[in-house]
Each structure stands twice: as C-alpha cells, then as structure tokens.
Amino acid sequence: MDVSIAQTLEQSVNAQKTADASDKIKGSIMEAIGKLVGDPKVEAKGKSQQKLPKSDAKPKTTSKP
C-alpha cells in the first residue's frame, strides 16, 4: 500500500512539473508575440506568466478506504 501512495505522489509531482514547463513555454510564446506585434501588454503578460511560482502548490491527495 505504501508503494501506491508513493507512486500517486510522484505522478502528481511530475504532472505539476509538466504544467509548470508548459506555462513557461506559453508565456515565452506570448512574450514573443507581444514583441513581434508591438503590444507591450501582451509582452508583459507573457513575462509574468513565465514567473508564476506554481510549483509551490501542494499536490492534491485523496485517501482511499
């Protein structure tokens, strides 16, 4: 039973890392588009999206009976 809990937590952490990486990529694309079209709001939004500390969020755990 301990193995399944550890696997669940590891999967949750891996999912969070993947989400963080995709948010950084989305932010860098948004920043580049803002630079390309000359829109400082879009560029700033992209920069801020890259800096969001989402990895500090604790993974959800569910207890199984």
C-alpha positions as CSV (number, residue, x, y, z in Angstrom):
1,M,0.0,0.0,0.0
2,D,2.9,2.4,0.6
3,V,4.1,1.9,-2.9
4,S,0.8,3.0,-4.4
5,I,0.8,6.2,-2.3
6,A,4.4,7.0,-3.3
7,Q,3.5,6.4,-6.9
8,T,0.5,8.6,-6.7
9,L,2.5,11.5,-5.2
10,E,5.3,11.0,-7.7
11,Q,2.8,11.2,-10.6
12,S,1.2,14.3,-9.1
13,V,4.6,16.0,-8.8
14,N,5.5,15.0,-12.3
15,A,2.2,16.4,-13.6
16,Q,2.9,19.7,-11.7
17,K,6.3,19.9,-13.3
18,T,4.9,19.4,-16.7
19,A,2.2,22.0,-16.1
20,D,4.9,24.5,-14.9
21,A,7.0,23.8,-18.0
22,S,4.0,24.3,-20.3
23,D,3.1,27.6,-18.6
24,K,6.7,28.8,-19.1
25,I,6.6,27.9,-22.8
26,K,3.2,29.5,-23.2
27,G,4.5,32.7,-21.5
28,S,7.6,32.8,-23.7
29,I,5.4,32.4,-26.8
30,M,3.1,35.1,-25.6
31,E,6.0,37.4,-24.9
32,A,7.5,36.8,-28.3
33,I,4.1,37.6,-30.0
34,G,3.9,40.8,-28.0
35,K,7.3,41.8,-29.1
36,L,6.5,40.9,-32.7
37,V,3.3,42.8,-33.0
38,G,4.5,45.7,-30.7
39,D,1.9,45.1,-27.9
40,P,3.5,45.8,-24.5
41,K,0.5,44.4,-22.6
42,V,0.8,41.0,-24.3
43,E,4.5,41.0,-23.8
44,A,4.2,41.9,-20.1
45,K,1.5,39.2,-19.6
46,G,3.8,36.6,-21.2
47,K,6.7,37.6,-18.9
48,S,4.5,37.4,-15.9
49,Q,3.2,34.0,-16.9
50,Q,6.7,32.7,-17.1
51,K,7.5,33.8,-13.5
52,L,4.4,32.3,-11.8
53,P,5.6,30.1,-8.9
54,K,3.1,27.3,-9.4
55,S,5.4,24.5,-8.2
56,D,4.8,25.8,-4.6
57,A,1.3,24.5,-4.8
58,K,0.8,21.2,-2.9
59,P,-0.5,18.3,-4.9
60,K,-4.0,17.1,-4.1
61,T,-4.1,13.8,-2.2
62,T,-7.0,11.6,-1.9
63,S,-7.4,9.0,0.8
64,K,-8.7,5.6,-0.2
65,P,-10.5,3.5,2.3
